[in-house]
Amino acid sequence: MHDGYNRQINYLRVSVTDRCNFRCAYCMPEQGVKLLSHADILTYEELLRIIRVVSGHGVSKIRLTGGEPLVRRGIVSFIRSIANLKTITDISLTTNGSLLAGMAAKLKNAGLNRVNISLDTVDPDQFRKITYGGDLAKTMDGLKSALAAGLTPLKLNVVLTNIITERDLTYFVDLVHREPISVRFIEYMPIGESQVCAGPGIEEIKGIINAFGRGTLKPTLNIQGNGPAKYFYLPQAKGTFGFITPISEHFCNVCNRIRLTADGKFKPCLLSNQELDVKAALRQGASDIEIAELFYKTITDKPQGHTLANAGGQTKFFRQMSQIGG
């Protein structure tokens, strides 16, 4: 399935909940957000039906997001149901890792292929501050459990805010030498309210890594599910670094994804207020063909690119990042 700009759309990001046990400063305002009622959230049966329908129209990759997807009861069984469709070739999940230690093996056995773990700092105090009370040790336990369970290639998502330090970068360089992990640095996106601001730029981060004296970053393409990141490796390292630049060098021309929010809206672009209501159609008795038509319309409405940089970060978004699914 291709959109109006000849981009192949084969990837659906599915938010299964708006709830999270963290309140990361760049994802949710300090006062929190109004949570959806149980009736407002798509049931697993509704989610599975949508996935089944769109998998017949080109979607082969599913990423589960939240909020924090692991806080929703029944997530393991839901993943097993997706795997049992036999039409999805790649099932992945984005998590803060805090609940992963006790679930990693079960998730793998259910059919989950890999995980992305958000980890913006390895300083326990700063971690607690940016997550509003998160325990770094639990996330690190989750990371270890994911590796042990074979949820690989494991990726760490590091948003470049003003809290990142050279100590963090030293840890990440050591980590990719020890483990087959990809550490991905993501430019800060000014969506909604935030209690942090942008940190160092991508080129500055590359320069700091090169200055550590453990070799010079060189480009590589050999990463499963590489998506928008540009990947680099260091000599003798088991892992890699990825750099994601949604603002300074956006990748809209190769975007292959559509998003489904927890309250049942198809979104053609993360950095847009465009939405189509698939939940209403489902609950009014829509046929599979009608659901597919909504999916086609979403793809047709997919913009050529976002305008966040042009707007100077002043775009008024209807949703916080936690309500979109990242």
C-alpha positions as CSV (number, residue, x, y, z in Angstrom):
1,M,0.0,0.0,0.0
2,H,1.5,3.4,-1.1
3,D,0.4,6.9,-0.1
4,G,0.1,9.9,-2.4
5,Y,3.9,10.5,-2.2
6,N,4.7,6.9,-3.2
7,R,5.7,5.9,0.4
8,Q,5.0,2.3,1.2
9,I,2.9,2.1,4.3
10,N,3.5,-1.2,6.1
11,Y,3.8,-0.3,9.8
12,L,1.1,0.4,12.4
13,R,2.0,1.8,15.8
14,V,-0.8,0.8,18.2
15,S,-1.3,2.6,21.5
16,V,-2.9,0.1,23.9
17,T,-3.3,2.5,26.8
18,D,-3.0,6.1,27.8
19,R,-1.8,5.1,31.3
20,C,1.8,5.1,32.5
21,N,3.6,4.5,35.7
22,F,6.0,7.2,34.8
23,R,5.3,10.9,34.1
24,C,8.3,11.8,31.9
25,A,8.8,15.5,31.8
26,Y,8.8,15.7,28.0
27,C,5.9,13.3,27.5
28,M,3.3,14.5,30.0
29,P,2.6,17.9,31.7
30,E,3.4,18.2,35.4
31,Q,-0.3,18.1,36.4
32,G,-0.8,15.0,34.3
33,V,-3.5,14.5,31.7
34,K,-7.2,13.5,31.9
35,L,-7.2,9.8,31.6
36,L,-9.6,8.0,29.3
37,S,-12.5,6.0,30.8
38,H,-12.5,2.2,30.3
39,A,-15.3,2.6,27.7
40,D,-13.2,5.1,25.7
41,I,-10.3,2.7,25.1
42,L,-10.4,0.1,22.4
43,T,-10.8,-3.4,23.6
44,Y,-8.3,-6.0,22.7
45,E,-10.9,-7.6,20.4
46,E,-11.3,-4.3,18.6
47,L,-7.6,-3.7,18.3
48,L,-7.1,-7.3,17.0
49,R,-9.8,-6.8,14.4
50,I,-8.2,-3.6,13.2
51,I,-4.8,-5.3,13.0
52,R,-6.3,-8.2,11.1
53,V,-8.0,-5.9,8.6
54,V,-5.0,-3.7,7.9
55,S,-2.7,-6.7,7.7
56,G,-4.7,-7.6,4.6
57,H,-3.8,-4.2,3.1
58,G,-0.1,-4.1,3.4
59,V,0.7,-3.8,7.1
60,S,3.3,-6.4,8.3
61,K,4.8,-4.6,11.2
62,I,3.2,-3.7,14.5
63,R,4.7,-1.7,17.4
64,L,2.8,-1.6,20.7
65,T,3.0,1.6,22.7
66,G,1.2,3.4,25.4
67,G,1.5,5.3,27.7
68,E,3.3,2.3,29.1
69,P,1.9,-0.8,27.3
70,L,3.0,-3.2,30.1
71,V,0.6,-1.7,32.6
72,R,-2.4,-3.0,30.6
73,R,-3.6,-6.3,31.9
74,G,-3.7,-9.1,29.3
75,I,-0.9,-7.6,27.1
76,V,0.9,-11.0,26.9
77,S,-2.3,-12.8,25.6
78,F,-2.9,-9.9,23.2
79,I,0.6,-10.3,21.7
80,R,-0.1,-14.0,21.3
81,S,-3.3,-13.2,19.5
82,I,-1.4,-10.9,17.1
83,A,1.2,-13.6,16.5
84,N,-1.5,-16.2,15.8
85,L,-2.8,-14.1,12.9
86,K,0.3,-15.3,11.0
87,T,0.2,-12.1,8.9
88,I,2.4,-9.8,11.0
89,T,6.1,-10.5,10.5
90,D,7.5,-8.1,13.2
91,I,5.9,-7.4,16.6
92,S,7.8,-5.0,18.7
93,L,7.0,-2.9,21.9
94,T,8.2,0.4,23.4
95,T,8.5,0.4,27.2
96,N,10.1,2.3,30.0
97,G,11.4,-1.1,31.2
98,S,10.3,-0.8,34.8
99,L,7.9,-3.8,34.5
100,L,9.9,-5.8,32.0
101,A,12.0,-7.9,34.3
102,G,9.1,-10.1,35.3
103,M,7.5,-10.2,31.9
104,A,10.3,-10.5,29.3
105,A,10.3,-14.2,28.9
106,K,6.5,-14.4,28.8
107,L,6.5,-11.7,26.1
108,K,9.0,-13.5,24.0
109,N,7.2,-16.8,24.3
110,A,4.0,-15.1,23.2
111,G,5.5,-13.9,20.0
112,L,7.1,-10.5,20.7
113,N,10.2,-10.1,18.6
114,R,12.0,-7.1,20.2
115,V,11.7,-4.1,22.5
116,N,12.7,-0.5,22.6
117,I,13.5,0.8,26.2
118,S,13.4,4.5,27.0
119,L,16.5,5.5,29.1
120,D,17.4,9.1,29.0
121,T,20.0,9.1,31.8
122,V,21.8,6.6,34.0
123,D,22.0,9.0,37.0
124,P,19.5,7.6,39.5
125,D,18.6,11.1,40.9
126,Q,18.2,12.6,37.4
127,F,16.2,9.6,36.3
128,R,13.9,10.0,39.2
129,K,13.5,13.7,38.4
130,I,12.7,13.3,34.7
131,T,10.3,10.4,35.2
132,Y,8.7,11.9,38.4
133,G,9.7,9.1,40.7
134,G,10.9,6.2,38.5
135,D,13.4,3.7,39.8
136,L,16.4,3.4,37.5
137,A,17.3,0.0,39.0
138,K,14.0,-1.5,37.8
139,T,14.6,-0.3,34.3
140,M,18.1,-1.7,34.3
141,D,16.8,-5.0,35.5
142,G,14.3,-4.9,32.6
143,L,17.1,-4.3,30.1
144,K,19.0,-7.3,31.4
145,S,15.9,-9.5,31.3
146,A,15.1,-8.4,27.7
147,L,18.6,-9.4,26.6
148,A,18.4,-12.7,28.4
149,A,15.0,-13.5,26.8
150,G,16.2,-12.7,23.3
151,L,14.1,-9.7,22.7
152,T,16.7,-8.4,20.2
153,P,17.9,-6.3,18.6
154,L,17.3,-4.4,21.8
155,K,17.3,-0.6,21.4
156,L,17.6,2.1,24.0
157,N,15.8,5.4,23.2
158,V,17.6,8.4,24.6
159,V,15.8,11.7,24.2
160,L,18.3,14.5,24.1
161,T,17.2,16.8,26.8
162,N,19.2,19.2,28.9
163,I,19.7,16.6,31.6
164,I,22.0,14.4,29.6
165,T,25.7,14.5,30.8
166,E,29.1,13.2,29.7
167,R,28.7,10.5,32.4
168,D,25.7,9.2,30.5
169,L,27.5,9.2,27.2
170,T,30.5,7.3,28.8
171,Y,28.1,4.7,30.1
172,F,26.4,4.3,26.7
173,V,29.8,3.9,24.9
174,D,30.8,1.2,27.4
175,L,27.5,-0.5,27.0
176,V,27.7,-0.8,23.2
177,H,31.1,-2.3,23.5
178,R,29.8,-4.9,26.0
179,E,26.4,-5.8,24.6
180,P,24.6,-6.1,21.2
181,I,22.4,-3.1,22.0
182,S,21.7,-0.1,19.8
183,V,21.7,3.2,21.7
184,R,19.5,5.7,19.8
185,F,19.8,9.4,20.4
186,I,16.5,11.2,19.5
187,E,16.2,15.0,19.0
188,Y,13.9,16.5,21.5
189,M,10.5,17.3,20.0
190,P,8.5,20.2,21.5
191,I,5.1,18.6,21.7
192,G,2.8,19.9,24.4
193,E,3.9,21.2,27.7
194,S,7.3,20.1,29.1
195,Q,9.5,20.7,32.1
196,V,12.7,20.1,30.2
197,C,14.2,21.6,27.1
198,A,16.4,20.5,24.2
199,G,19.8,19.2,25.1
200,P,22.9,18.8,22.8
201,G,22.4,18.3,19.1
202,I,23.2,15.1,17.2
203,E,26.5,16.4,15.8
204,E,27.6,17.4,19.2
205,I,26.9,14.0,20.6
206,K,28.8,12.3,17.7
207,G,31.8,14.6,18.4
208,I,31.8,13.7,22.1
209,I,31.6,10.0,21.3
210,N,34.5,10.3,18.8
211,A,36.5,12.2,21.4
212,F,36.4,9.4,23.9
213,G,39.3,7.8,22.0
214,R,37.6,4.4,21.4
215,G,37.5,4.8,17.6
216,T,35.6,6.9,15.1
217,L,31.9,6.4,14.3
218,K,31.3,4.8,11.0
219,P,28.0,4.2,9.2
220,T,26.3,0.9,9.1
221,L,22.9,-0.4,7.7
222,N,22.8,-3.8,9.3
223,I,20.0,-3.2,11.8
224,Q,16.7,-5.0,11.9
225,G,13.7,-2.6,12.0
226,N,16.0,0.3,11.4
227,G,13.2,2.8,10.7
228,P,14.2,6.5,10.7
229,A,17.5,6.1,12.5
230,K,20.9,6.4,10.9
231,Y,23.2,3.9,12.5
232,F,26.9,4.0,13.3
233,Y,29.4,1.6,14.9
234,L,32.7,1.8,16.7
235,P,35.5,-0.6,16.1
236,Q,35.3,-3.7,18.4
237,A,31.9,-2.7,19.7
238,K,29.1,-5.4,19.9
239,G,26.4,-2.8,19.6
240,T,25.7,0.4,17.6
241,F,24.6,4.0,17.9
242,G,21.5,5.3,16.1
243,F,20.7,9.0,15.5
244,I,17.1,10.1,14.9
245,T,16.6,13.7,13.7
246,P,12.8,14.5,13.4
247,I,13.6,18.3,13.5
248,S,16.9,19.1,11.9
249,E,16.8,16.5,9.2
250,H,13.4,15.0,9.1
251,F,12.7,11.7,7.5
252,C,9.1,12.3,6.3
253,N,10.0,11.3,2.8
254,V,10.5,7.7,3.9
255,C,7.9,7.5,6.7
256,N,6.1,4.1,6.5
257,R,3.8,4.3,9.4
258,I,0.3,5.1,10.6
259,R,-0.7,5.4,14.2
260,L,-3.7,4.1,16.1
261,T,-4.4,5.9,19.4
262,A,-5.8,4.0,22.5
263,D,-9.1,5.8,22.0
264,G,-9.5,4.5,18.4
265,K,-8.2,7.3,16.1
266,F,-6.1,6.6,13.1
267,K,-3.3,9.3,12.9
268,P,-1.4,9.7,9.6
269,C,1.4,11.6,11.3
270,L,2.8,12.0,14.8
271,L,3.4,15.7,14.4
272,S,-0.1,16.5,13.1
273,N,-3.6,17.0,14.6
274,Q,-5.2,15.0,11.8
275,E,-7.3,12.0,13.0
276,L,-9.9,9.6,11.7
277,D,-12.3,7.9,14.2
278,V,-12.2,4.1,13.6
279,K,-13.6,3.3,17.0
280,A,-17.0,5.0,16.2
281,A,-17.2,3.0,13.0
282,L,-16.4,-0.2,14.8
283,R,-19.1,0.4,17.4
284,Q,-21.6,1.3,14.8
285,G,-21.2,-2.1,13.1
286,A,-18.7,-1.2,10.3
287,S,-17.7,-4.1,8.0
288,D,-14.1,-5.0,7.4
289,I,-14.3,-3.2,4.1
290,E,-15.5,0.0,5.8
291,I,-12.6,-0.3,8.3
292,A,-10.2,-0.8,5.4
293,E,-11.6,2.3,3.7
294,L,-10.9,4.4,6.8
295,F,-7.4,3.1,6.7
296,Y,-7.1,4.0,3.0
297,K,-8.4,7.5,3.8
298,T,-5.8,7.9,6.6
299,I,-3.1,6.9,4.2
300,T,-4.5,9.3,1.6
301,D,-4.5,12.1,4.2
302,K,-0.9,11.5,5.2
303,P,0.9,14.8,4.7
304,Q,4.1,15.1,2.7
305,G,5.9,16.2,5.9
306,H,5.5,17.9,9.2
307,T,5.9,21.6,9.7
308,L,7.2,21.6,13.3
309,A,10.6,23.3,12.5
310,N,8.9,25.9,10.3
311,A,6.5,26.7,13.1
312,G,9.4,27.4,15.5
313,G,8.0,24.7,17.8
314,Q,4.8,26.7,18.4
315,T,2.3,24.3,16.8
316,K,-0.6,23.7,19.1
317,F,-1.1,20.0,19.5
318,F,-4.4,18.6,20.7
319,R,-2.7,15.7,22.4
320,Q,0.3,15.2,24.7
321,M,2.9,12.7,23.6
322,S,1.6,10.2,26.1
323,Q,-1.9,10.4,24.4
324,I,-0.5,9.7,21.0
325,G,1.8,6.7,21.6
326,G,5.1,8.2,20.5
